[in-house]
Amino acid sequence: MTTVLILNGPNLGRLGSREPEIYGSATLADIEAACKDLGAQLGLQVDLRQTDDEAELIGWVHEAADRRLPVIINPAAFTHYSYALRDALAMRTAPLVEVHLSNPAARESFRHASVVSAVADGTIAGFGPGSYELALRAVARLIEAAT
Ligand code: CA2
């Protein structure tokens, strides 16, 4: 079974506790459970991780490249300024989908730019926790298309 890494950047471990009007009331554990359920239906093993540390996140991206694993990533605020993360993601060896709970394009101007989008297969944003499920379906299709 193919393993998909679902990587989450800073502050996403606090989901469900604040700003529910923007990010919803689901916790990251709720999102993980939903993704594992859908992954089982799609024949994908889900490994969901979260860190507030840029170096740790980049280490996981390197691991994915070395293991040829597909990645779904919500880089959180790193989306908007981390060229180091972008350079790591550009080394990818398997499908890559960028995901956001909110729709950054409809928010503050500093959120309009993503330094990650150009190295991803695509971006899904604005559907709350559903963004992750749509991203999993997109990864399943990309894997299917490549085989
Ligand atoms: O909409 C998304 O998924 C974001 O990646 C979330 C990031 C934000 O910087 C991006 O522009 C869009 C922020 C995550 C912060 O998570 C929180 C969780 C609970 C309470 C407050 C913030």
Backbone and ligand atoms as CSV (ligand in chain L), in Angstrom:
chain,resi,resn,atom,element,x,y,z
A,1,MET,N,N,0.848,-1.195,0.000
A,1,MET,CA,C,0.000,0.000,0.000
A,1,MET,C,C,0.891,1.254,0.000
A,2,THR,N,N,0.549,2.234,-0.829
A,2,THR,CA,C,1.338,3.474,-0.869
A,2,THR,C,C,1.086,4.318,0.379
A,3,THR,N,N,2.169,4.798,0.966
A,3,THR,CA,C,2.046,5.720,2.096
A,3,THR,C,C,2.042,7.154,1.580
A,4,VAL,N,N,1.110,7.945,2.093
A,4,VAL,CA,C,1.059,9.384,1.787
A,4,VAL,C,C,1.408,10.140,3.055
A,5,LEU,N,N,2.418,11.020,2.956
A,5,LEU,CA,C,2.731,11.897,4.090
A,5,LEU,C,C,1.836,13.126,4.009
A,6,ILE,N,N,1.146,13.421,5.103
A,6,ILE,CA,C,0.356,14.657,5.193
A,6,ILE,C,C,1.050,15.539,6.228
A,7,LEU,N,N,1.745,16.549,5.718
A,7,LEU,CA,C,2.614,17.371,6.571
A,7,LEU,C,C,1.942,18.712,6.883
A,8,ASN,N,N,2.056,19.111,8.130
A,8,ASN,CA,C,1.394,20.328,8.599
A,8,ASN,C,C,2.372,21.230,9.328
A,9,GLY,N,N,2.337,22.513,8.965
A,9,GLY,CA,C,3.277,23.472,9.516
A,9,GLY,C,C,2.787,24.151,10.787
A,10,PRO,N,N,3.412,25.285,11.104
A,10,PRO,CA,C,3.260,25.889,12.422
A,10,PRO,C,C,1.838,26.296,12.782
A,11,ASN,N,N,1.529,26.028,14.031
A,11,ASN,CA,C,0.277,26.388,14.704
A,11,ASN,C,C,-0.901,25.489,14.350
A,12,LEU,N,N,-0.748,24.618,13.387
A,12,LEU,CA,C,-1.888,23.768,13.012
A,12,LEU,C,C,-2.202,22.732,14.094
A,13,GLY,N,N,-1.276,22.521,15.004
A,13,GLY,CA,C,-1.560,21.660,16.152
A,13,GLY,C,C,-2.579,22.278,17.102
A,14,ARG,N,N,-2.860,23.571,16.916
A,14,ARG,CA,C,-3.805,24.278,17.792
A,14,ARG,C,C,-5.216,24.334,17.204
A,15,LEU,N,N,-5.399,23.677,16.065
A,15,LEU,CA,C,-6.731,23.713,15.421
A,15,LEU,C,C,-7.804,23.254,16.386
A,16,GLY,N,N,-8.963,23.887,16.263
A,16,GLY,CA,C,-10.095,23.512,17.110
A,16,GLY,C,C,-10.173,24.354,18.367
A,17,SER,N,N,-9.086,25.052,18.684
A,17,SER,CA,C,-9.065,25.799,19.941
A,17,SER,C,C,-9.343,27.293,19.749
A,18,ARG,N,N,-8.995,27.838,18.601
A,18,ARG,CA,C,-9.153,29.285,18.358
A,18,ARG,C,C,-9.528,29.537,16.905
A,19,GLU,N,N,-10.052,30.719,16.659
A,19,GLU,CA,C,-10.415,31.158,15.313
A,19,GLU,C,C,-11.244,30.120,14.542
A,20,PRO,N,N,-12.292,29.544,15.193
A,20,PRO,CA,C,-13.110,28.549,14.476
A,20,PRO,C,C,-13.822,29.148,13.275
A,21,GLU,N,N,-14.037,30.489,13.320
A,21,GLU,CA,C,-14.724,31.142,12.187
A,21,GLU,C,C,-13.865,31.104,10.929
A,22,ILE,N,N,-12.545,30.973,11.100
A,22,ILE,CA,C,-11.644,30.887,9.936
A,22,ILE,C,C,-11.273,29.442,9.649
A,23,TYR,N,N,-10.908,28.702,10.695
A,23,TYR,CA,C,-10.328,27.371,10.480
A,23,TYR,C,C,-11.271,26.213,10.831
A,24,GLY,N,N,-12.489,26.536,11.341
A,24,GLY,CA,C,-13.416,25.482,11.708
A,24,GLY,C,C,-13.135,24.966,13.116
A,25,SER,N,N,-13.940,24.003,13.547
A,25,SER,CA,C,-13.817,23.503,14.926
A,25,SER,C,C,-13.145,22.141,14.995
A,26,ALA,N,N,-12.834,21.562,13.864
A,26,ALA,CA,C,-12.160,20.251,13.867
A,26,ALA,C,C,-10.722,20.394,14.367
A,27,THR,N,N,-10.269,19.415,15.119
A,27,THR,CA,C,-8.871,19.381,15.533
A,27,THR,C,C,-8.052,18.654,14.467
A,28,LEU,N,N,-6.733,18.747,14.600
A,28,LEU,CA,C,-5.891,18.021,13.651
A,28,LEU,C,C,-6.086,16.504,13.814
A,29,ALA,N,N,-6.391,16.083,15.040
A,29,ALA,CA,C,-6.672,14.650,15.270
A,29,ALA,C,C,-7.940,14.233,14.522
A,30,ASP,N,N,-8.941,15.118,14.489
A,30,ASP,CA,C,-10.174,14.821,13.722
A,30,ASP,C,C,-9.838,14.694,12.230
A,31,ILE,N,N,-9.006,15.603,11.739
A,31,ILE,CA,C,-8.622,15.573,10.318
A,31,ILE,C,C,-7.841,14.294,10.022
A,32,GLU,N,N,-6.958,13.932,10.943
A,32,GLU,CA,C,-6.176,12.704,10.760
A,32,GLU,C,C,-7.104,11.487,10.659
A,33,ALA,N,N,-8.100,11.421,11.548
A,33,ALA,CA,C,-9.021,10.267,11.545
A,33,ALA,C,C,-9.774,10.201,10.216
A,34,ALA,N,N,-10.263,11.359,9.752
A,34,ALA,CA,C,-11.016,11.390,8.488
A,34,ALA,C,C,-10.123,10.982,7.322
A,35,CYS,N,N,-8.867,11.460,7.345
A,35,CYS,CA,C,-7.947,11.127,6.245
A,35,CYS,C,C,-7.587,9.640,6.268
A,36,LYS,N,N,-7.431,9.076,7.469
A,36,LYS,CA,C,-7.109,7.636,7.544
A,36,LYS,C,C,-8.278,6.811,7.007
A,37,ASP,N,N,-9.499,7.211,7.339
A,37,ASP,CA,C,-10.688,6.500,6.828
A,37,ASP,C,C,-10.739,6.562,5.309
A,38,LEU,N,N,-10.603,7.780,4.768
A,38,LEU,CA,C,-10.671,7.927,3.312
A,38,LEU,C,C,-9.486,7.229,2.655
A,39,GLY,N,N,-8.311,7.343,3.275
A,39,GLY,CA,C,-7.128,6.674,2.725
A,39,GLY,C,C,-7.358,5.176,2.589
A,40,ALA,N,N,-7.974,4.578,3.602
A,40,ALA,CA,C,-8.240,3.125,3.550
A,40,ALA,C,C,-9.133,2.798,2.359
A,41,GLN,N,N,-10.119,3.671,2.096
A,41,GLN,CA,C,-11.007,3.444,0.932
A,41,GLN,C,C,-10.255,3.577,-0.384
A,42,LEU,N,N,-9.249,4.453,-0.391
A,42,LEU,CA,C,-8.503,4.725,-1.635
A,42,LEU,C,C,-7.269,3.840,-1.779
A,43,GLY,N,N,-7.023,3.007,-0.778
A,43,GLY,CA,C,-5.825,2.154,-0.817
A,43,GLY,C,C,-4.554,2.909,-0.483
A,44,LEU,N,N,-4.683,3.941,0.347
A,44,LEU,CA,C,-3.529,4.758,0.724
A,44,LEU,C,C,-3.351,4.729,2.244
A,45,GLN,N,N,-2.119,4.513,2.662
A,45,GLN,CA,C,-1.785,4.572,4.098
A,45,GLN,C,C,-1.422,6.012,4.427
A,46,VAL,N,N,-2.081,6.583,5.427
A,46,VAL,CA,C,-1.861,7.992,5.770
A,46,VAL,C,C,-0.941,8.121,6.974
A,47,ASP,N,N,0.088,8.947,6.815
A,47,ASP,CA,C,1.016,9.261,7.911
A,47,ASP,C,C,0.973,10.785,8.080
A,48,LEU,N,N,0.180,11.261,9.068
A,48,LEU,CA,C,-0.010,12.706,9.254
A,48,LEU,C,C,0.906,13.212,10.364
A,49,ARG,N,N,1.617,14.290,10.076
A,49,ARG,CA,C,2.568,14.872,11.034
A,49,ARG,C,C,2.369,16.388,11.100
A,50,GLN,N,N,2.734,16.958,12.245
A,50,GLN,CA,C,2.687,18.424,12.402
A,50,GLN,C,C,3.912,18.882,13.167
A,51,THR,N,N,4.444,20.027,12.759
A,51,THR,CA,C,5.560,20.614,13.488
A,51,THR,C,C,5.488,22.128,13.403
A,52,ASP,N,N,6.038,22.780,14.421
A,52,ASP,CA,C,6.180,24.234,14.393
A,52,ASP,C,C,7.586,24.623,13.930
A,53,ASP,N,N,8.391,23.628,13.589
A,53,ASP,CA,C,9.819,23.835,13.337
A,53,ASP,C,C,10.130,23.675,11.840
A,54,GLU,N,N,10.638,24.709,11.227
A,54,GLU,CA,C,10.908,24.683,9.778
A,54,GLU,C,C,11.914,23.583,9.415
A,55,ALA,N,N,12.949,23.426,10.240
A,55,ALA,CA,C,13.966,22.419,9.936
A,55,ALA,C,C,13.382,21.006,9.988
A,56,GLU,N,N,12.521,20.765,10.965
A,56,GLU,CA,C,11.911,19.433,11.055
A,56,GLU,C,C,11.021,19.174,9.841
A,57,LEU,N,N,10.263,20.198,9.444
A,57,LEU,CA,C,9.385,20.043,8.282
A,57,LEU,C,C,10.208,19.734,7.027
A,58,ILE,N,N,11.303,20.447,6.850
A,58,ILE,CA,C,12.170,20.219,5.689
A,58,ILE,C,C,12.780,18.807,5.756
A,59,GLY,N,N,13.118,18.363,6.939
A,59,GLY,CA,C,13.637,16.998,7.093
A,59,GLY,C,C,12.623,15.961,6.620
A,60,TRP,N,N,11.357,16.181,6.939
A,60,TRP,CA,C,10.307,15.247,6.491
A,60,TRP,C,C,10.144,15.299,4.973
A,61,VAL,N,N,10.298,16.493,4.405
A,61,VAL,CA,C,10.204,16.611,2.929
A,61,VAL,C,C,11.364,15.847,2.277
A,62,HIS,N,N,12.554,15.944,2.862
A,62,HIS,CA,C,13.698,15.163,2.342
A,62,HIS,C,C,13.408,13.666,2.451
A,63,GLU,N,N,12.849,13.258,3.576
A,63,GLU,CA,C,12.505,11.835,3.773
A,63,GLU,C,C,11.546,11.363,2.682
A,64,ALA,N,N,10.534,12.203,2.399
A,64,ALA,CA,C,9.563,11.832,1.363
A,64,ALA,C,C,10.251,11.676,0.008
A,65,ALA,N,N,11.161,12.599,-0.310
A,65,ALA,CA,C,11.868,12.511,-1.599
A,65,ALA,C,C,12.711,11.235,-1.648
A,66,ASP,N,N,13.404,10.928,-0.565
A,66,ASP,CA,C,14.259,9.730,-0.544
A,66,ASP,C,C,13.435,8.455,-0.665
A,67,ARG,N,N,12.230,8.453,-0.048
A,67,ARG,CA,C,11.375,7.250,-0.045
A,67,ARG,C,C,10.377,7.242,-1.199
A,68,ARG,N,N,10.429,8.280,-2.048
A,68,ARG,CA,C,9.517,8.418,-3.198
A,68,ARG,C,C,8.052,8.407,-2.766
A,69,LEU,N,N,7.769,9.108,-1.679
A,69,LEU,CA,C,6.405,9.141,-1.145
A,69,LEU,C,C,5.667,10.388,-1.606
A,70,PRO,N,N,4.370,10.241,-1.963
A,70,PRO,CA,C,3.557,11.417,-2.232
A,70,PRO,C,C,3.380,12.244,-0.959
A,71,VAL,N,N,3.232,13.547,-1.157
A,71,VAL,CA,C,3.093,14.474,-0.030
A,71,VAL,C,C,1.884,15.381,-0.243
A,72,ILE,N,N,1.105,15.525,0.827
A,72,ILE,CA,C,0.114,16.598,0.929
A,72,ILE,C,C,0.660,17.512,2.005
A,73,ILE,N,N,0.760,18.798,1.705
A,73,ILE,CA,C,1.353,19.692,2.701
A,73,ILE,C,C,0.505,20.935,2.910
A,74,ASN,N,N,0.236,21.213,4.190
A,74,ASN,CA,C,-0.272,22.531,4.579
A,74,ASN,C,C,0.894,23.226,5.266
A,75,PRO,N,N,1.602,24.072,4.527
A,75,PRO,CA,C,2.804,24.693,5.113
A,75,PRO,C,C,2.474,25.810,6.095
A,76,ALA,N,N,1.169,26.116,6.275
A,76,ALA,CA,C,0.722,27.205,7.160
A,76,ALA,C,C,1.451,28.502,6.767
A,77,ALA,N,N,1.947,29.262,7.717
A,77,ALA,CA,C,2.552,30.556,7.365
A,77,ALA,C,C,3.808,30.409,6.515
A,78,PHE,N,N,4.494,29.252,6.585
A,78,PHE,CA,C,5.683,29.047,5.729
A,78,PHE,C,C,5.325,29.164,4.247
A,79,THR,N,N,4.044,28.907,3.935
A,79,THR,CA,C,3.561,29.038,2.559
A,79,THR,C,C,4.033,30.338,1.915
A,80,HIS,N,N,4.008,31.383,2.733
A,80,HIS,CA,C,4.126,32.723,2.184
A,80,HIS,C,C,5.552,33.250,2.096
A,81,TYR,N,N,6.508,32.549,2.752
A,81,TYR,CA,C,7.863,33.131,2.745
A,81,TYR,C,C,9.022,32.142,2.822
A,82,SER,N,N,8.742,30.838,2.962
A,82,SER,CA,C,9.882,29.938,3.188
A,82,SER,C,C,10.463,29.407,1.872
A,83,TYR,N,N,11.488,30.104,1.372
A,83,TYR,CA,C,12.171,29.609,0.166
A,83,TYR,C,C,12.912,28.315,0.462
A,84,ALA,N,N,13.310,28.120,1.713
A,84,ALA,CA,C,13.989,26.864,2.078
A,84,ALA,C,C,13.035,25.680,1.927
A,85,LEU,N,N,11.797,25.871,2.371
A,85,LEU,CA,C,10.805,24.796,2.213
A,85,LEU,C,C,10.502,24.573,0.741
A,86,ARG,N,N,10.350,25.665,0.007
A,86,ARG,CA,C,10.080,25.531,-1.432
A,86,ARG,C,C,11.198,24.750,-2.128
A,87,ASP,N,N,12.461,25.081,-1.819
A,87,ASP,CA,C,13.585,24.387,-2.459
A,87,ASP,C,C,13.571,22.899,-2.112
A,88,ALA,N,N,13.213,22.580,-0.870
A,88,ALA,CA,C,13.133,21.165,-0.472
A,88,ALA,C,C,12.012,20.469,-1.245
A,89,LEU,N,N,10.861,21.124,-1.354
A,89,LEU,CA,C,9.720,20.515,-2.056
A,89,LEU,C,C,10.018,20.340,-3.546
A,90,ALA,N,N,10.834,21.233,-4.090
A,90,ALA,CA,C,11.172,21.136,-5.520
A,90,ALA,C,C,11.965,19.866,-5.824
A,91,MET,N,N,12.537,19.235,-4.798
A,91,MET,CA,C,13.295,17.983,-4.990
A,91,MET,C,C,12.384,16.759,-4.974
A,92,ARG,N,N,11.105,16.974,-5.004
A,92,ARG,CA,C,10.156,15.869,-4.850
A,92,ARG,C,C,10.318,14.807,-5.924
A,93,THR,N,N,9.952,13.598,-5.559
A,93,THR,CA,C,10.066,12.462,-6.472
A,93,THR,C,C,8.715,11.766,-6.654
A,94,ALA,N,N,7.643,12.403,-6.202
A,94,ALA,CA,C,6.294,11.807,-6.235
A,94,ALA,C,C,5.290,12.967,-6.180
A,95,PRO,N,N,3.985,12.647,-6.328
A,95,PRO,CA,C,2.994,13.731,-6.318
A,95,PRO,C,C,3.070,14.621,-5.078
A,96,LEU,N,N,2.740,15.898,-5.314
A,96,LEU,CA,C,2.769,16.900,-4.240
A,96,LEU,C,C,1.538,17.795,-4.381
A,97,VAL,N,N,0.726,17.836,-3.330
A,97,VAL,CA,C,-0.466,18.695,-3.325
A,97,VAL,C,C,-0.384,19.636,-2.125
A,98,GLU,N,N,-0.537,20.931,-2.416
A,98,GLU,CA,C,-0.577,21.962,-1.372
A,98,GLU,C,C,-2.023,22.107,-0.914
A,99,VAL,N,N,-2.223,22.235,0.373
A,99,VAL,CA,C,-3.582,22.290,0.905
A,99,VAL,C,C,-3.694,23.402,1.945
A,100,HIS,N,N,-4.867,24.054,1.957
A,100,HIS,CA,C,-5.170,25.045,2.987
A,100,HIS,C,C,-6.610,24.886,3.441
A,101,LEU,N,N,-6.819,25.100,4.725
A,101,LEU,CA,C,-8.177,25.070,5.280
A,101,LEU,C,C,-8.977,26.272,4.790
A,102,SER,N,N,-8.389,27.444,4.948
A,102,SER,CA,C,-9.030,28.684,4.513
A,102,SER,C,C,-8.661,28.948,3.052
A,103,ASN,N,N,-9.212,30.036,2.524
A,103,ASN,CA,C,-8.862,30.445,1.166
A,103,ASN,C,C,-7.936,31.658,1.281
A,104,PRO,N,N,-6.614,31.449,1.262
A,104,PRO,CA,C,-5.701,32.574,1.487
A,104,PRO,C,C,-5.916,33.721,0.507
A,105,ALA,N,N,-6.394,33.426,-0.693
A,105,ALA,CA,C,-6.600,34.482,-1.701
A,105,ALA,C,C,-7.689,35.464,-1.281
A,106,ALA,N,N,-8.544,35.040,-0.367
A,106,ALA,CA,C,-9.642,35.907,0.084
A,106,ALA,C,C,-9.322,36.576,1.416
A,107,ARG,N,N,-8.065,36.482,1.850
A,107,ARG,CA,C,-7.691,37.026,3.163
A,107,ARG,C,C,-6.668,38.171,3.000
A,108,GLU,N,N,-5.862,38.414,4.030
A,108,GLU,CA,C,-4.910,39.534,3.987
A,108,GLU,C,C,-3.951,39.378,2.799
A,109,SER,N,N,-3.448,40.512,2.293
A,109,SER,CA,C,-2.632,40.452,1.079
A,109,SER,C,C,-1.357,39.624,1.267
A,110,PHE,N,N,-0.802,39.597,2.507
A,110,PHE,CA,C,0.432,38.813,2.674
A,110,PHE,C,C,0.187,37.322,2.473
A,111,ARG,N,N,-1.096,36.904,2.534
A,111,ARG,CA,C,-1.403,35.478,2.319
A,111,ARG,C,C,-1.635,35.145,0.847
A,112,HIS,N,N,-1.647,36.170,-0.013
A,112,HIS,CA,C,-1.992,35.904,-1.414
A,112,HIS,C,C,-0.869,35.186,-2.160
A,113,ALA,N,N,0.366,35.405,-1.716
A,113,ALA,CA,C,1.486,34.742,-2.400
A,113,ALA,C,C,1.798,33.410,-1.731
A,114,SER,N,N,2.002,32.403,-2.562
A,114,SER,CA,C,2.523,31.117,-2.076
A,114,SER,C,C,3.828,30.849,-2.810
A,115,VAL,N,N,4.889,30.616,-2.043
A,115,VAL,CA,C,6.173,30.271,-2.681
A,115,VAL,C,C,6.237,28.772,-2.973
A,116,VAL,N,N,5.201,28.055,-2.589
A,116,VAL,CA,C,5.158,26.594,-2.723
A,116,VAL,C,C,4.371,26.154,-3.965
A,117,SER,N,N,3.347,26.938,-4.316
A,117,SER,CA,C,2.405,26.497,-5.364
A,117,SER,C,C,3.081,26.073,-6.657
A,118,ALA,N,N,4.121,26.812,-7.051
A,118,ALA,CA,C,4.727,26.558,-8.364
A,118,ALA,C,C,5.462,25.224,-8.437
A,119,VAL,N,N,5.779,24.629,-7.299
A,119,VAL,CA,C,6.470,23.336,-7.338
A,119,VAL,C,C,5.521,22.176,-6.998
A,120,ALA,N,N,4.228,22.505,-6.778
A,120,ALA,CA,C,3.235,21.467,-6.467
A,120,ALA,C,C,2.489,21.061,-7.737
A,121,ASP,N,N,1.865,19.878,-7.695
A,121,ASP,CA,C,0.972,19.501,-8.800
A,121,ASP,C,C,-0.261,20.382,-8.802
A,122,GLY,N,N,-0.703,20.782,-7.611
A,122,GLY,CA,C,-1.878,21.630,-7.518
A,122,GLY,C,C,-2.126,22.035,-6.090
A,123,THR,N,N,-3.085,22.947,-5.930
A,123,THR,CA,C,-3.416,23.496,-4.611
A,123,THR,C,C,-4.915,23.383,-4.383
A,124,ILE,N,N,-5.285,22.970,-3.161
A,124,ILE,CA,C,-6.703,22.915,-2.775
A,124,ILE,C,C,-6.854,23.771,-1.525
A,125,ALA,N,N,-7.738,24.763,-1.587
A,125,ALA,CA,C,-7.855,25.717,-0.490
A,125,ALA,C,C,-9.298,26.144,-0.318
A,126,GLY,N,N,-9.679,26.351,0.949
A,126,GLY,CA,C,-10.945,27.002,1.221
A,126,GLY,C,C,-12.083,26.087,1.618
A,127,PHE,N,N,-11.810,24.806,1.752
A,127,PHE,CA,C,-12.888,23.856,2.056
A,127,PHE,C,C,-12.791,23.279,3.461
A,128,GLY,N,N,-12.090,23.983,4.356
A,128,GLY,CA,C,-11.944,23.483,5.718
A,128,GLY,C,C,-11.264,22.122,5.704
A,129,PRO,N,N,-11.626,21.247,6.647
A,129,PRO,CA,C,-11.016,19.917,6.670
A,129,PRO,C,C,-11.241,19.147,5.361
A,130,GLY,N,N,-12.323,19.514,4.644
A,130,GLY,CA,C,-12.589,18.873,3.350
A,130,GLY,C,C,-11.461,19.080,2.361
A,131,SER,N,N,-10.671,20.146,2.532
A,131,SER,CA,C,-9.530,20.366,1.637
A,131,SER,C,C,-8.572,19.168,1.680
A,132,TYR,N,N,-8.390,18.603,2.872
A,132,TYR,CA,C,-7.472,17.466,3.002
A,132,TYR,C,C,-8.025,16.236,2.277
A,133,GLU,N,N,-9.339,16.043,2.386
A,133,GLU,CA,C,-9.938,14.870,1.728
A,133,GLU,C,C,-9.867,15.023,0.209
A,134,LEU,N,N,-10.118,16.240,-0.279
A,134,LEU,CA,C,-9.983,16.480,-1.720
A,134,LEU,C,C,-8.532,16.263,-2.167
A,135,ALA,N,N,-7.590,16.667,-1.325
A,135,ALA,CA,C,-6.174,16.487,-1.670
A,135,ALA,C,C,-5.817,14.998,-1.740
A,136,LEU,N,N,-6.377,14.211,-0.825
A,136,LEU,CA,C,-6.118,12.763,-0.867
A,136,LEU,C,C,-6.654,12.148,-2.159
A,137,ARG,N,N,-7.848,12.598,-2.545
A,137,ARG,CA,C,-8.417,12.095,-3.811
A,137,ARG,C,C,-7.542,12.518,-4.990
A,138,ALA,N,N,-7.022,13.721,-4.931
A,138,ALA,CA,C,-6.136,14.202,-6.012
A,138,ALA,C,C,-4.867,13.351,-6.073
A,139,VAL,N,N,-4.300,13.032,-4.907
A,139,VAL,CA,C,-3.094,12.183,-4.890
A,139,VAL,C,C,-3.406,10.804,-5.473
A,140,ALA,N,N,-4.558,10.245,-5.101
A,140,ALA,CA,C,-4.930,8.923,-5.632
A,140,ALA,C,C,-4.999,8.970,-7.160
A,141,ARG,N,N,-5.542,10.046,-7.691
A,141,ARG,CA,C,-5.651,10.183,-9.157
A,141,ARG,C,C,-4.278,10.351,-9.794
A,142,LEU,N,N,-3.419,11.126,-9.149
A,142,LEU,CA,C,-2.071,11.331,-9.701
A,142,LEU,C,C,-1.288,10.019,-9.722
A,143,ILE,N,N,-1.435,9.212,-8.649
A,143,ILE,CA,C,-0.760,7.916,-8.602
A,143,ILE,C,C,-1.287,7.017,-9.718
A,144,GLU,N,N,-2.610,7.012,-9.844
A,144,GLU,CA,C,-3.272,6.192,-10.872
A,144,GLU,C,C,-2.786,6.599,-12.271
A,145,ALA,N,N,-2.700,7.904,-12.494
A,145,ALA,CA,C,-2.295,8.408,-13.815
A,145,ALA,C,C,-0.852,8.050,-14.139
A,146,ALA,N,N,-0.039,7.872,-13.091
A,146,ALA,CA,C,1.394,7.602,-13.303
A,146,ALA,C,C,1.680,6.109,-13.466
A,147,THR,N,N,0.645,5.256,-13.251
A,147,THR,CA,C,0.907,3.798,-13.312
A,147,THR,C,C,0.280,3.157,-14.544
L,1,CA2,O1,O,-5.724,28.120,5.701
L,1,CA2,C1,C,-4.715,27.465,5.980
L,1,CA2,O2,O,-4.705,26.245,6.075
L,1,CA2,C2,C,-3.427,28.219,6.313
L,1,CA2,O3,O,-2.324,27.465,5.804
L,1,CA2,C3,C,-3.364,28.312,7.820
L,1,CA2,C4,C,-2.166,29.124,8.317
L,1,CA2,C5,C,-2.093,30.466,7.624
L,1,CA2,O4,O,-0.898,31.138,8.007
L,1,CA2,C6,C,-2.134,30.355,6.113
L,1,CA2,O5,O,-2.157,31.648,5.558
L,1,CA2,C7,C,-3.369,29.595,5.670
L,1,CA2,C8,C,-2.255,29.402,9.815
L,1,CA2,C9,C,-2.468,28.205,10.675
L,1,CA2,C10,C,-2.780,28.693,12.059
L,1,CA2,O6,O,-3.570,27.735,12.696
L,1,CA2,C11,C,-4.313,28.121,13.751
L,1,CA2,C12,C,-4.956,27.111,14.413
L,1,CA2,C13,C,-5.750,27.417,15.491
L,1,CA2,C14,C,-5.898,28.716,15.917
L,1,CA2,C15,C,-5.239,29.717,15.256
L,1,CA2,C16,C,-4.437,29.425,14.174
